[in-house]
Amino acid sequence: MWRALTLLAVVHAADNTAVLLPPGRTTAVVVTVGVGAPLERGVPGKFYAQAAAADAEQRWADAAALYREAVNEWTAAARLQPSRALDLAVMKAERERQRSQMLASRVRAATGISSRFGRDPFSRRTDALDEARQLRSKLLTARAVLERVPPALYARTRDRLREALRAGAGGAGQRMGGDAEIHLLLCATLATGGEIEAARLARAHVTEAERADQSNGVALAQCAAALGETRAALAELEVLALHPGPGRGDRFALRDLYLSNDWDRLRGDGKFESLFPR
């Protein structure tokens, strides 16, 4: 994971003599992220990378327009030389365009802080969770292209998930229930940001009964994948793909699941690929 590291060690001169850094001096080192094999990096293109960079800066309207250009660019390329890679890239760009458009609409609809905090707890929780889902997808989209985690976008995603948890707290220690997905998405988000122990702690809030609930399967897989627990992520995805349950078995839902950047480090794995029919 990337992060700024303070180097308190020594630097070696050409004669291999240790030279101490002056007191108080720091050196910033950016470590790139091992993003795996994102679908969108499998084909050349000009606009998708620009769109992801706009997402990283939370310029949602600009990103939506650039994703539209990416769709047009890759659609034209697919007409000249059809390929599954291009078809998937077009679908991915269109899905990201829709997400950026939704986030841009949220910004336009916002009427100030009172609109967020002046409503009942259930509405605040729902709003925070809905936005956090979109933001987390954008976080992974930006990471896939930029090979780094945008700090401001990461902080906003994490904070909206925590806000959803706070809004779900009732009086006298009572809660609304249904926090498992939020804890699991928080796990996946914290792991993406390199906060591994905090991510595991977030997952520890999820009970065994909640982990057995199939409605939490996607979030469980996302958390496991973010933590690098490949076998656990594949086990959850196998259940989702082969035994999806009512209302989850259509091919469009599976396609959307496959397109997610959550699985970039699993792409190419024979078991993962076999779960999603072409």
PAZAPA-4460 file (N, C-alpha, C; in steps of 0.05 Angstrom, whole numbers, plus 32768, in hexadecimal, padded with zeros to 4 digits):
% residues 278
    n_x    n_y    n_z   ca_x   ca_y   ca_z    c_x    c_y    c_z   seq   type   mol
   8011   7FE8   8000   8000   8000   8000   8012   8019   8000     1      M     A
   8006   802E   7FF3   8015   8047   7FF4   8012   8054   800F     2      W     A
   8025   8063   8017   8023   8074   802E   803C   8085   8030     3      R     A
   803A   809B   803E   8052   80AB   8043   8060   809F   805A     4      A     A
   807A   8099   8057   8089   808D   806C   809F   80A0   8075     5      L     A
   80A3   80A3   808F   80B9   80B3   8099   80D1   80A1   809C     6      T     A
   80E6   80A8   808E   80FE   8098   808F   8110   80A2   80A5     7      L     A
   8112   8092   80BA   8123   8099   80D1   813D   8089   80CF     8      L     A
   8140   807A   80B9   8158   8069   80B6   816E   807B   80AA     9      A     A
   8181   806E   809E   8198   807C   8093   8199   8079   8076    10      V     A
   81A8   808C   8069   81AC   808A   804D   81C9   8081   8049    11      V     A
   81CE   8072   8034   81EA   8069   802F   81F7   8079   8019    12      H     A
   820E   8084   801F   821D   8093   800B   822A   807F   7FF8    13      A     A
   8239   808A   7FE5   8245   8079   7FD1   8259   8066   7FDD    14      A     A
   8266   806F   7FF3   827A   805E   8000   826E   804C   8015    15      D     A
   8253   804B   8015   8243   803A   8027   8246   8042   8044    16      N     A
   824E   805C   8049   824F   8066   8064   8234   8071   806C    17      T     A
   822A   8069   8083   8210   8072   808C   8210   8090   8092    18      A     A
   81FD   809E   8087   81FA   80BA   808C   81DF   80BF   8097    19      V     A
   81DD   80CA   80B0   81C3   80CE   80BC   81B5   80E6   80AF    20      L     A
   819A   80E3   80AD   818A   80FA   80A3   818A   8110   80B8    21      L     A
   818A   8129   80B0   8189   813F   80C3   8170   813C   80D4    22      P     A
   8171   8144   80EE   815A   8142   8100   8142   8150   80F4    23      P     A
   812B   8143   80F6   8112   814E   80EC   810C   814B   80CF    24      G     A
   8120   8142   80C0   811C   813F   80A3   810D   8125   809D    25      R     A
   80FB   8126   808B   80EC   810F   8082   80ED   810C   8064    26      T     A
   80EA   80F4   805B   80E8   80EF   803F   80CE   80E0   8039    27      T     A
   80BF   80EB   8027   80A5   80DF   8020   80A9   80CA   800A    28      A     A
   80A0   80B3   800F   80A2   809D   7FFC   8086   8093   7FF5    29      V     A
   8080   8093   7FDB   8066   8089   7FD3   8069   806D   7FC8    30      V     A
   805C   805A   7FD4   805D   803E   7FCC   8045   8038   7FBB    31      V     A
   8048   802E   7FA3   8032   8029   7F91   8022   8011   7F9B    32      T     A
   8009   8010   7F93   7FF6   7FFB   7F9B   7FF7   7FE4   7F86    33      V     A
   7FF8   7FCC   7F90   7FF6   7FB5   7F7E   7FD8   7FB1   7F77    34      G     A
   7FD0   7FBB   7F60   7FB3   7FBC   7F59   7FA9   7FA3   7F4C    35      V     A
   7FBB   7F90   7F45   7FB2   7F78   7F38   7FAE   7F7D   7F1A    36      G     A
   7F97   7F73   7F10   7F92   7F75   7EF3   7F76   7F81   7EEE    37      A     A
   7F74   7F9C   7EF1   7F5A   7FA9   7EEC   7F52   7FA5   7ECE    38      P     A
   7F38   7FA1   7ECA   7F2E   7F9E   7EAE   7F36   7FB6   7E9D    39      L     A
   7F33   7FCE   7EA9   7F36   7FE6   7E99   7F53   7FEB   7E90    40      E     A
   7F66   7FDD   7E9D   7F82   7FE1   7E94   7F8A   7FCC   7E7F    41      R     A
   7F77   7FBC   7E77   7F7D   7FA7   7E64   7F7B   7FB0   7E47    42      G     A
   7F71   7FC9   7E43   7F6E   7FD4   7E28   7F78   7FF0   7E28    43      V     A
   7F84   7FFA   7E12   7F8E   8015   7E11   7F76   8029   7E0F    44      P     A
   7F7A   8040   7E1A   7F65   8054   7E19   7F6F   806E   7E26    45      G     A
   7F64   8084   7E1C   7F6C   809F   7E25   7F5B   80A9   7E3C    46      K     A
   7F41   80A5   7E3A   7F2E   80B4   7E4B   7F29   80A7   7E66    47      F     A
   7F2B   808C   7E67   7F24   807F   7E81   7F36   8088   7E97    48      Y     A
   7F50   8089   7E92   7F63   8092   7EA6   7F5E   80AE   7EAF    49      A     A
   7F56   80BF   7E9C   7F4F   80DB   7EA4   7F37   80DC   7EB5    50      Q     A
   7F23   80CA   7EAF   7F0B   80C9   7EBF   7F11   80C0   7EDB    51      A     A
   7F22   80AB   7EDE   7F29   80A1   7EF8   7F38   80B6   7F09    52      A     A
   7F49   80C5   7EFB   7F57   80DB   7F09   7F43   80F0   7F13    53      A     A
   7F2E   80F6   7F03   7F1A   8109   7F0C   7F0A   80FD   7F24    54      A     A
   7F05   80E4   7F23   7EF8   80D6   7F3A   7F09   80D9   7F53    55      D     A
   7F23   80D5   7F50   7F35   80D7   7F67   7F34   80F2   7F74    56      A     A
   7F2E   8107   7F64   7F2C   8122   7F6E   7F0F   812A   7F75    57      E     A
   7EFD   8116   7F73   7EE1   811A   7F79   7ED4   812F   7F67    58      Q     A
   7EDD   8130   7F4E   7ED1   8141   7F3A   7EBE   8130   7F2A    59      R     A
   7EA7   812A   7F36   7E95   8115   7F2B   7E8A   811C   7F10    60      W     A
   7E81   8135   7F0B   7E76   813D   7EF2   7E8A   813A   7EDB    61      A     A
   7EA3   8144   7EE1   7EB8   8141   7ECD   7EBE   8123   7EC7    62      D     A
   7EBE   8113   7EDC   7EC3   80F7   7ED9   7EAD   80EA   7EC8    63      A     A
   7E94   80F1   7ECD   7E7E   80E5   7EBD   7E81   80EB   7E9F    64      A     A
   7E89   8104   7E99   7E8C   810B   7E7D   7EA4   80FC   7E70    65      A     A
   7EB9   80F8   7E80   7ED1   80EA   7E75   7ECB   80CC   7E72    66      L     A
   7EBC   80C1   7E84   7EB4   80A5   7E81   7EA3   80A1   7E68    67      Y     A
   7E92   80B5   7E62   7E82   80B3   7E49   7E95   80B2   7E31    68      R     A
   7EAA   80C2   7E32   7EBD   80C2   7E1C   7ECC   80A7   7E1A    69      E     A
   7ED1   809B   7E32   7EDE   8081   7E32   7ECC   806C   7E26    70      A     A
   7EB2   806D   7E2C   7E9F   805A   7E21   7EA0   805D   7E02    71      V     A
   7E9F   8076   7DF8   7E9F   807A   7DDB   7EB9   8070   7DCF    72      N     A
   7ECF   8076   7DDC   7EE9   806E   7DD2   7EEB   8050   7DCF    73      E     A
   7EE4   8041   7DE4   7EE7   8024   7DE4   7ED1   8017   7DD3    74      W     A
   7EBA   8023   7DD1   7EA5   8018   7DBF   7EAE   8019   7DA2    75      T     A
   7EBB   8030   7D9B   7EC5   8033   7D7F   7EDB   801E   7D7A    76      A     A
   7EEC   801A   7D8E   7F02   8006   7D8B   7EF6   7FEA   7D88    77      A     A
   7EE1   7FE4   7D97   7ED5   7FCA   7D96   7EC8   7FC4   7D7B    78      A     A
   7EBE   7FD9   7D6E   7EB3   7FD6   7D53   7EC8   7FCE   7D3F    79      R     A
   7EE0   7FD9   7D42   7EF5   7FD3   7D30   7F02   7FB8   7D35    80      L     A
   7F05   7FB2   7D4F   7F12   7F98   7D56   7F04   7F8E   7D70    81      Q     A
   7EEE   7F7F   7D6C   7EDF   7F76   7D84   7EF0   7F64   7D96    82      P     A
   7EEC   7F67   7DB0   7EF9   7F55   7DC3   7EEA   7F56   7DDD    83      S     A
   7EEC   7F41   7DED   7EDF   7F40   7E07   7EEB   7F56   7E19    84      R     A
   7F05   7F5B   7E17   7F12   7F6F   7E28   7F05   7F8A   7E23    85      A     A
   7F01   7F91   7E0A   7EF5   7FAB   7E04   7ED8   7FAC   7E0D    86      L     A
   7EC9   7F96   7E09   7EAD   7F96   7E12   7EAB   7F9A   7E30    87      D     A
   7EBD   7F8E   7E3F   7EBD   7F91   7E5C   7EC5   7FAE   7E64    88      L     A
   7ED9   7FB9   7E55   7EE1   7FD4   7E5B   7ECB   7FE8   7E56    89      A     A
   7EBB   7FE4   7E41   7EA5   7FF5   7E3B   7E90   7FF4   7E52    90      V     A
   7E8A   7FDB   7E5A   7E77   7FD8   7E70   7E81   7FE5   7E8A    91      M     A
   7E9A   7FE2   7E8F   7EA6   7FEE   7EA7   7EA5   800C   7EA6    92      K     A
   7EAC   8018   7E8F   7EAB   8035   7E8D   7E8F   8040   7E90    93      A     A
   7E7C   8032   7E84   7E60   803A   7E87   7E56   8039   7EA4    94      E     A
   7E5E   8023   7EB2   7E56   8021   7ECE   7E62   8037   7EDE    95      R     A
   7E7B   803E   7ED9   7E88   8054   7EE8   7E7C   806F   7EE1    96      E     A
   7E74   8072   7EC8   7E66   808B   7EC0   7E4D   808F   7ED1    97      R     A
   7E3E   8079   7ED4   7E25   807A   7EE3   7E2B   8082   7F00    98      Q     A
   7E3F   8076   7F0C   7E46   807C   7F28   7E4F   8099   7F2B    99      R     A
   7E5F   80A2   7F19   7E68   80BE   7F1B   7E51   80D1   7F18   100      S     A
   7E3E   80CA   7F06   7E27   80DB   7F02   7E16   80DC   7F1B   101      Q     A
   7E13   80C5   7F28   7E03   80C4   7F41   7E10   80D5   7F57   102      M     A
   7E2A   80D4   7F59   7E38   80E4   7F6D   7E37   8102   7F66   103      L     A
   7E38   8108   7F4C   7E35   8124   7F44   7E19   812F   7F4B   104      A     A
   7E05   811D   7F47   7DEA   8125   7F4E   7DE7   812A   7F6C   105      S     A
   7DF5   811A   7F7C   7DF4   811F   7F99   7DFF   813A   7FA0   106      R     A
   7E15   8141   7F93   7E21   815C   7F99   7E0D   8172   7F91   107      V     A
   7E01   816F   7F7A   7DEE   8184   7F72   7DD6   8186   7F84   108      R     A
   7DCD   816F   7F8F   7DB6   816E   7FA0   7DBB   8177   7FBD   109      A     A
   7DD4   8178   7FC4   7DDB   817F   7FE0   7DD3   819C   7FE5   110      A     A
   7DC8   81A0   7FFD   7DBF   81BB   8005   7DCD   81C4   801E   111      T     A
   7DE4   81B7   8025   7DF2   81BF   803D   7DF2   81AA   8052   112      G     A
   7E00   81AF   8068   7E03   819C   807D   7DE9   8194   8089   113      I     A
   7DD6   81A7   808B   7DBD   81A1   8098   7DAD   818B   8089   114      S     A
   7DB2   8189   806E   7DA4   8175   805F   7DAD   8159   8067   115      S     A
   7DC6   8157   8071   7DD0   813D   8078   7DC9   8136   8095   116      R     A
   7DCB   8149   80A7   7DC8   8144   80C3   7DAD   814B   80CF   117      F     A
   7D9B   8157   80BF   7D82   8160   80CA   7D6C   814B   80C6   118      G     A
   7D72   8134   80BC   7D5E   8120   80B7   7D5F   810A   80CC   119      R     A
   7D4C   80F8   80CA   7D4B   80E2   80DD   7D63   80D0   80DA   120      D     A
   7D6B   80C1   80EF   7D83   80B0   80ED   7D82   809C   80D7   121      P     A
   7D6B   8090   80D2   7D69   807C   80BD   7D71   8088   80A2   122      F     A
   7D66   80A0   809C   7D6C   80AD   8082   7D89   80B5   8080   123      S     A
   7D95   80BE   8096   7DB1   80C6   8096   7DC2   80AD   8091   124      R     A
   7DBA   8097   809E   7DCA   807E   809B   7DC8   8074   807E   125      R     A
   7DB0   8074   8073   7DAD   806A   8058   7DBC   807C   8044   126      T     A
   7DBB   8096   8048   7DC9   80A8   8036   7DE7   80A4   8038   127      D     A
   7DF2   80A2   8050   7E0E   809E   8054   7E18   8084   8048   128      A     A
   7E08   806E   804B   7E10   8054   8041   7E0F   8054   8023   129      L     A
   7DF9   805F   8017   7DF7   8060   7FFA   7E0F   806F   7FED   130      D     A
   7E15   8086   7FF9   7E2C   8095   7FEE   7E46   8086   7FF2   131      E     A
   7E49   807A   8009   7E62   806C   800F   7E67   8055   7FFB   132      A     A
   7E51   8047   7FF4   7E54   8031   7FE0   7E5F   803C   7FC5   133      R     A
   7E54   8053   7FBC   7E5E   805F   7FA4   7E7A   8069   7FA6   134      Q     A
   7E80   8076   7FBD   7E9B   8080   7FC1   7EB0   806A   7FC2   135      L     A
   7EA9   8053   7FCE   7EBC   803D   7FD0   7EC2   8032   7FB5   136      R     A
   7EAE   8031   7FA4   7EB3   8027   7F88   7EC6   803B   7F7A   137      S     A
   7EC2   8055   7F7F   7ED3   8068   7F72   7EEF   8067   7F7D   138      K     A
   7EF2   8061   7F96   7F0C   805E   7FA3   7F1C   8048   7F94   139      L     A
   7F0F   8031   7F90   7F1C   801B   7F83   7F21   8020   7F65   140      L     A
   7F0F   802F   7F58   7F13   8036   7F3C   7F2B   8047   7F39   141      T     A
   7F2E   805B   7F4A   7F45   806D   7F49   7F5F   805E   7F4F   142      A     A
   7F5E   804D   7F63   7F75   803D   7F6A   7F7E   802B   7F53   143      R     A
   7F6C   8020   7F45   7F72   800D   7F2F   7F82   801B   7F19   144      A     A
   7F7C   8034   7F14   7F89   8043   7EFE   7FA1   8052   7F08   145      V     A
   7F9F   805F   7F20   7FB5   8070   7F29   7FCA   8061   7F39   146      L     A
   7FC3   8049   7F42   7FD5   8038   7F52   7FDC   8046   7F6D   147      E     A
   7FC9   8054   7F77   7FCB   8061   7F91   7FAF   8065   7F9C   148      R     A
   7FAE   806A   7FB6   7F94   806F   7FC3   7F91   808D   7FC8   149      V     A
   7F7F   809A   7FBA   7F7B   80B7   7FBF   7F73   80BD   7FDB   150      P     A
   7F84   80CC   7FEB   7F7E   80CF   8007   7F63   80DC   800E   151      P     A
   7F5C   80F1   7FFF   7F42   80FF   8006   7F2A   80ED   8000   152      A     A
   7F2B   80DE   7FEA   7F15   80CC   7FE3   7F14   80B5   7FF6   153      L     A
   7F2B   80AB   7FFE   7F2B   8096   8013   7F1F   809F   802D   154      Y     A
   7F27   80B7   8036   7F1D   80C2   804F   7EFF   80C6   804E   155      A     A
   7EF5   80D0   8037   7ED8   80D5   8035   7EC8   80BB   8035   156      R     A
   7ED3   80A7   8028   7EC5   808D   8027   7EC4   8081   8043   157      T     A
   7EDA   8080   8051   7EDC   8076   806C   7EC9   8085   807F   158      R     A
   7EC9   80A0   807D   7EBA   80B0   808F   7E9C   80AD   808A   159      D     A
   7E94   80A9   8071   7E77   80A5   806C   7E6E   808A   8077   160      R     A
   7E7E   8076   8076   7E77   805C   8082   7E75   805F   80A0   161      L     A
   7E87   806D   80AC   7E86   8071   80C9   7E6D   8082   80D1   162      R     A
   7E66   8094   80BF   7E4E   80A4   80C4   7E35   8093   80C3   163      E     A
   7E35   8080   80B0   7E1E   806E   80AF   7E1C   805D   80C8   164      A     A
   7E32   8055   80D3   7E31   8046   80ED   7E27   8057   8103   165      L     A
   7E31   8070   8105   7E28   8082   811A   7E0A   8088   8118   166      R     A
   7E00   808C   8100   7DE4   8092   80FC   7DD3   807A   8103   167      A     A
   7DDE   8062   8102   7DCF   804A   8109   7DCD   8045   8126   168      G     A
   7DDB   8055   8136   7DDB   8051   8153   7DC2   805F   815F   169      A     A
   7DB2   8050   816D   7D9B   805B   817A   7DA0   8063   8197   170      G     A
   7D8D   806B   81A5   7D90   8072   81C1   7D94   8059   81D3   171      G     A
   7D9F   805D   81EA   7DA3   8048   81FE   7DB2   8030   81F3   172      A     A
   7DC5   8035   81E0   7DD5   801F   81D6   7DC7   800F   81C1   173      G     A
   7DAF   8016   81B9   7DA1   8007   81A5   7DAA   800F   8189   174      Q     A
   7DA9   7FFC   8176   7DB0   8001   815A   7D9A   7FF9   8148   175      R     A
   7D9B   8004   8130   7D86   7FFD   811C   7D89   7FE0   8112   176      M     A
   7DA2   7FD5   8114   7DA7   7FBB   8108   7DB0   7FBD   80EB   177      G     A
   7DBA   7FA8   80E1   7DC3   7FA8   80C5   7DDE   7FB6   80C1   178      G     A
   7DEE   7FB7   80D6   7E08   7FC4   80D3   7E1E   7FB3   80C6   179      D     A
   7E18   7F9A   80C1   7E2D   7F87   80B8   7E39   7F91   809D   180      A     A
   7E28   7F99   808A   7E33   7FA2   8071   7E45   7FBB   8075   181      E     A
   7E3D   7FCD   8086   7E4D   7FE5   808A   7E68   7FDE   8096   182      I     A
   7E68   7FCC   80AA   7E82   7FC4   80B6   7E93   7FB6   80A1   183      H     A
   7E87   7FA6   808F   7E97   7F98   807B   7EA2   7FAB   8066   184      L     A
   7E91   7FBE   805E   7E9B   7FD2   804B   7EB0   7FE4   8057   185      L     A
   7EAD   7FE9   8071   7EC2   7FF8   807F   7EDC   7FE8   807F   186      L     A
   7ED9   7FCE   8084   7EF1   7FBC   8083   7EFE   7FBE   8068   187      C     A
   7EEF   7FBB   8053   7EFB   7FBC   8038   7F08   7FD7   8032   188      A     A
   7EFB   7FED   803C   7F06   8007   8037   7F20   800C   8047   189      T     A
   7F20   8004   8060   7F38   8008   8071   7F4F   7FF7   8066   190      L     A
   7F49   7FDF   805D   7F5F   7FCE   8051   7F6A   7FDB   8038   191      A     A
   7F59   7FE7   8028   7F62   7FF5   8010   7F75   800B   8017   192      T     A
   7F6F   8019   802D   7F80   802F   8036   7F98   8026   8046   193      G     A
   7F9C   800C   8049   7FB4   8002   8057   7FB0   7FFF   8075   194      G     A
   7F98   8004   807F   7F93   8001   809C   7F89   7FE5   80A2   195      E     A
   7F9B   7FD2   80A0   7F94   7FB6   80A1   7F88   7FAE   80BC   196      I     A
   7F95   7FB5   80D2   7F8A   7FAD   80EC   7F6F   7FB9   80F1   197      E     A
   7F6B   7FD2   80EA   7F51   7FE0   80ED   7F3C   7FD2   80DC   198      A     A
   7F45   7FC8   80C4   7F32   7FBA   80B2   7F29   7FA0   80BF   199      A     A
   7F3C   7F91   80CB   7F34   7F78   80D8   7F22   7F7D   80F0   200      R     A
   7F27   7F93   80FE   7F17   7F9A   8115   7EFA   7FA0   810C   201      L     A
   7EF8   7FAE   80F6   7EDD   7FB4   80EB   7ECE   7F9A   80E4   202      A     A
   7EDC   7F87   80D8   7ECF   7F6E   80D2   7EC8   7F5E   80EB   203      R     A
   7ED7   7F61   8100   7ED2   7F53   8119   7EB7   7F5A   8125   204      A     A
   7EAB   7F71   811D   7E91   7F79   8127   7E7A   7F68   811A   205      H     A
   7E81   7F5A   8105   7E6C   7F4A   80F7   7E6A   7F2E   8103   206      V     A
   7E52   7F27   810C   7E4E   7F0E   8119   7E4F   7EF6   8105   207      T     A
   7E52   7EDE   8110   7E51   7EC6   80FF   7E37   7EC4   80F0   208      E     A
   7E21   7ECB   80FE   7E06   7EC9   80F1   7E05   7EDD   80DA   209      A     A
   7E10   7EF4   80DE   7E10   7F08   80C8   7E21   7F00   80B1   210      E     A
   7E37   7EF2   80B7   7E49   7EE8   80A2   7E3C   7ED2   8092   211      R     A
   7E2A   7EC3   809F   7E1C   7EAE   8091   7E04   7EB8   8080   212      A     A
   7DFD   7ED1   8085   7DE6   7EDD   8076   7DF0   7EE4   805A   213      D     A
   7DE3   7ED8   8046   7DEC   7EDB   802B   7DEB   7EF8   8021   214      Q     A
   7DDA   7F08   802D   7DD8   7F24   8025   7DF2   7F33   802B   215      S     A
   7E02   7F29   803C   7E1C   7F35   8042   7E33   7F29   8032   216      N     A
   7E2D   7F17   8020   7E42   7F08   8012   7E54   7F1A   8001   217      G     A
   7E49   7F2D   7FF2   7E5A   7F3F   7FE2   7E6D   7F4F   7FF4   218      V     A
   7E63   7F5B   8009   7E73   7F6B   801B   7E89   7F5A   8029   219      A     A
   7E82   7F41   8030   7E96   7F2F   803B   7EAC   7F29   8028   220      L     A
   7EA5   7F24   800F   7EB9   7F1F   7FFA   7ECA   7F38   7FF5   221      A     A
   7EBE   7F4F   7FF6   7ECD   7F68   7FF2   7EE1   7F6C   8008   222      Q     A
   7ED9   7F67   8021   7EEA   7F6A   8038   7F01   7F56   8036   223      C     A
   7EFB   7F3D   8030   7F10   7F29   802E   7F24   7F2F   8017   224      A     A
   7F1A   7F38   8000   7F2B   7F3E   7FEA   7F3E   7F55   7FF1   225      A     A
   7F33   7F6A   7FFE   7F43   7F81   8005   7F59   7F79   8019   226      A     A
   7F54   7F66   802A   7F68   7F5C   803D   7F7C   7F48   8031   227      L     A
   7F77   7F41   8018   7F89   7F2E   800B   7F82   7F11   8011   228      G     A
   7F6B   7F0C   801C   7F62   7EF1   8023   7F54   7EE5   800A   229      E     A
   7F64   7EDC   7FF7   7F5A   7ED3   7FDE   7F46   7EBC   7FE0   230      T     A
   7F4D   7EA8   7FF0   7F3C   7E90   7FF2   7F21   7E97   7FFD   231      R     A
   7F21   7EA8   8012   7F08   7EAF   801E   7EF7   7EC0   800B   232      A     A
   7F03   7ED2   7FFC   7EF5   7EE2   7FE9   7EE8   7ED0   7FD3   233      A     A
   7EF8   7EBD   7FC9   7EEE   7EAB   7FB4   7ED7   7E99   7FBE   234      L     A
   7ED9   7E91   7FD8   7EC4   7E80   7FE3   7EA9   7E90   7FE4   235      A     A
   7EAA   7EA9   7FEC   7E92   7EBA   7FEC   7E88   7EBE   7FD0   236      E     A
   7E9A   7EC4   7FBD   7E91   7EC9   7FA2   7E85   7EB0   7F95   237      L     A
   7E90   7E99   7F9C   7E85   7E80   7F91   7E68   7E7D   7F9A   238      E     A
   7E62   7E82   7FB3   7E46   7E81   7FBC   7E35   7E95   7FAC   239      V     A
   7E3F   7EAD   7FAA   7E2F   7EC2   7F9C   7E2A   7EBC   7F7F   240      L     A
   7E3E   7EB0   7F72   7E3C   7EAB   7F55   7E2C   7E92   7F4F   241      A     A
   7E31   7E7D   7F5F   7E24   7E63   7F59   7E0A   7E5F   7F68   242      L     A
   7E06   7E6C   7F7F   7DEE   7E6A   7F8E   7DE5   7E86   7F97   243      H     A
   7DDD   7E96   7F84   7DD9   7EB2   7F89   7DC0   7EB9   7F9A   244      P     A
   7DAD   7EA7   7F9C   7D95   7EAD   7FAB   7D81   7EBD   7F9B   245      G     A
   7D69   7EC2   7FA6   7D54   7ED0   7F97   7D5C   7EEC   7F8E   246      P     A
   7D56   7EF1   7F74   7D5B   7F0C   7F6A   7D78   7F13   7F64   247      G     A
   7D8A   7EFF   7F66   7DA7   7F06   7F62   7DB4   7EF5   7F4C   248      R     A
   7DA4   7EE5   7F3F   7DB0   7ED2   7F2C   7DB2   7EDC   7F0F   249      G     A
   7DA8   7EF4   7F09   7DA9   7EFC   7EED   7DC5   7F03   7EE4   250      D     A
   7DCB   7F00   7ECB   7DE6   7F03   7EC1   7DEF   7F20   7EC3   251      R     A
   7DDD   7F34   7EC4   7DE5   7F50   7EC6   7DF0   7F55   7EE2   252      F     A
   7DE4   7F49   7EF6   7DEE   7F4C   7F11   7E0A   7F40   7F14   253      A     A
   7E0E   7F29   7F08   7E28   7F1C   7F08   7E3D   7F2C   7EF9   254      L     A
   7E34   7F37   7EE3   7E47   7F48   7ED3   7E50   7F60   7EE3   255      R     A
   7E3D   7F6D   7EF1   7E44   7F84   7F02   7E58   7F7C   7F18   256      D     A
   7E52   7F64   7F23   7E64   7F5A   7F38   7E80   7F56   7F2D   257      L     A
   7E82   7F4A   7F15   7E9B   7F44   7F09   7EAB   7F5D   7F03   258      Y     A
   7E9D   7F73   7EFB   7EAB   7F8B   7EF3   7EB8   7F9A   7F0A   259      L     A
   7EB0   7F94   7F23   7EBA   7FA3   7F3A   7ED8   7FA1   7F3D   260      S     A
   7EE4   7FB8   7F44   7F01   7FB8   7F49   7F09   7FAA   7F63   261      N     A
   7EF6   7FA1   7F72   7EFC   7F91   7F8A   7F0C   7F78   7F83   262      D     A
   7F07   7F6E   7F6B   7F13   7F54   7F64   7F2B   7F56   7F52   263      W     A
   7F37   7F6D   7F4F   7F4D   7F71   7F3C   7F64   7F5E   7F42   264      D     A
   7F69   7F58   7F5B   7F7F   7F46   7F62   7F78   7F28   7F5E   265      R     A
   7F5E   7F23   7F59   7F56   7F08   7F54   7F54   7F01   7F36   266      L     A
   7F54   7F16   7F26   7F51   7F11   7F09   7F67   7F00   7EFE   267      R     A
   7F60   7EED   7EEC   7F73   7EDB   7EE2   7F74   7EC1   7EF1   268      G     A
   7F6B   7EC1   7F0A   7F69   7EA9   7F1A   7F53   7E97   7F0D   269      D     A
   7F5A   7E7F   7F07   7F47   7E6D   7EF9   7F2C   7E6A   7F08   270      G     A
   7F2E   7E67   7F22   7F15   7E63   7F31   7F03   7E7C   7F30   271      K     A
   7F10   7E93   7F33   7F01   7EAC   7F32   7EF3   7EAF   7F16   272      F     A
   7F02   7EAB   7F01   7EF7   7EAF   7EE6   7EE1   7E9C   7EE0   273      E     A
   7EE3   7E83   7EEB   7ECF   7E6F   7EE6   7EB4   7E75   7EF2   274      S     A
   7EB3   7E87   7F06   7E9A   7E8E   7F13   7E89   7EA0   7F03   275      L     A
   7E94   7EAD   7EEE   7E85   7EC1   7EDF   7E84   7EB8   7EC2   276      F     A
   7E6D   7EAF   7EB9   7E6A   7EA6   7E9D   7E6F   7EBD   7E89   277      P     A
   7E7A   7EB6   7E73   7E80   7ECB   7E5F   7E69   7ECF   7E4D   278      R     A
***
